[in-house]
Amino acid sequence: MIARLVAIGAAALLVVAASSAARTAAAPPAPKPSLHGRIAYNSPSGDIWVINANGTGRRQITRSGRGVDYDPDFSPDGRRIVFRTSRGRHAPDPNGIGLEGIFVVDLRTRKERQIQPRTGGLFPAWSPDGKWIAFSGLEAGGTLDTIHLMHPDGSGVVDLGPMGECATWSPDGTRIAYCSHGGDGNWAVWVMNADGSGQRQLTHPTLEQPAGSRGDYTGAWSPDGTRIAYSSDVDGDREVFVMNADGTDQRRLTRLRGADSPQAWLPDGRIVFAHYRGTSPVSYWYVLRPDGKGLRSLPHLKGLGAPISWRS
């Protein structure tokens, strides 16, 4: 399953082309003063770091040792980060779902706390009001990973029901976009209410897409909650798309050789995405407008491991 792979956004960037389009290399850099906020990311050594969006103030937050910490997400107040890690204690994962530890770390003290259920979890995401963390966990008595909620201290675990991964909260916290499939490995973007009701499939990928990168994966909500950026495989490349939050008006934004994954939708309307070239593990970063224009590179962020959390 896709959860077993430490990849971009929703572990989706698996099969990529061997070269990059000239357009990528030619994209002019975005001016650093136009970038605001902080970014949490994982380093090649497997630790969680924080950096200002303009490239300054880099700071190491976790020390993973022989483990790997990744998939960080800021709390709404910016004081803590929830992340997935190969460290910690959890039950065996005989089905290879990818269930591991979920920790919360205080950015000031760097003190950590393991919070996920005994069975483990993955893809943690903090709700906008700070009261819940969504994650994928093992269904009770079953073998599938379903979308769950828990409080930031690990209490109050609730199984929302749908099989799924890569939960992404809407800005107002009333909805959750997620990835799911019906058992054929053909991932699609879905959305539901925060209580698990109103589940609706938004994209309908075909089975003709290459194995390993098949399907669509959610990336980021627009700041006003009316649109969703996601990635989809197109002829062996993974491209950035946007659509309305009800699944209508799906539009392709990128046409690059390689793999693209939307990671953040900034308050000024620009979409930040990670780009991978060939089989290289090095990530390149870009911004563009939701109409596909205004492509700019972010060279000072090269190599930041995705998924990232961008707190504006």
Secondary structure, 3 states (H helix, E strand, C coil): CHHHCCCCCCCCCCCCCCCCCHHHHHCCECCHHHCCCEEEEECCCCCEEEEECCCCCCEECCCCCCCCEEEEEECCCCCEEEEEECCCCCCCCCCCCCCEEEEEEECCCCCEEECCCCCCEEEEEECCCCCCEEEEEECCCCCCEEEEEECCCCCCCEEEEEECEEEEECCCCCEEEEEECCCCCCEEEEEEECCCCCCEECCCCCCCCCCCCCEEEEEEECCCCCEEEEEEEECCEEEEEEEECCCCCCEECCCCCCEEEEEEECCCCCEEEEEECCCCCCEEEEEECCCCCCCEECHHHCCCEEEEEEEC
